[in-house]
Amino acid sequence: MMKILDGHLLPRRMKAAEGSELPPLRDFARNLTKDLDAVTAGLTMPSPAARSKDT
């Protein structure tokens, strides 16, 4: 997800994780909602390091 910058898929993946039988995975997904905009942006926008490699 991080390499191909598909942060738009995050809500679907979080919903799947929240339905998991693994409590740590459910908790992780729930905690992402605390700052979902920032998490989504981080998975959608290229990092500064990636941009510098392109130049």
N, C-alpha and C positions, 0 to 999 in steps of 0.2 A: 504494500500500500504506500509506503514511503518513497520508493524508487519511482513509481509511475504516477505519483501525486494524484491519487484518486480519493481525496478526502470527502468528496460528495457521497461516497459509499459508506462512510462512517456510521450514520444512523442505523443502516440495515445491519451492519456488523455488530454494533452495540446491542441492538435488539436480540440478535442471536446469542450474544454472550450473556445477556441478562436472563435468558432462558436456560442457560447451562446448568448442569448438575455440579459444577465446580464452584464452590463459594468464592475463592479468590478471583476467579474470572468474572463472576457476577459483580463482585464489589468493585473491581477495576473498572468495568463498564459503567457502573453507576457513578463512580467518582469522576469519570470523564465529563459527565454532564455539568459538573461544577463550573467549568470554563470551556464549554463546548465550542464557542466561537474561536478561541485561541487554538484549541486542539485541531479543529477543522482547518484553520488557516495554516497551521504547521504541516498538515498533511496535503495541502493544496498548493501552497506557494513554494517555488524553488528556494533552496537555502542560499545564503550568500556565498558559501563555498562552491556550490554547484554553478552559480552564475560566474564566478571568477574563472572556472575551468573552461567555460564556453568562450571567453574572450581571448 
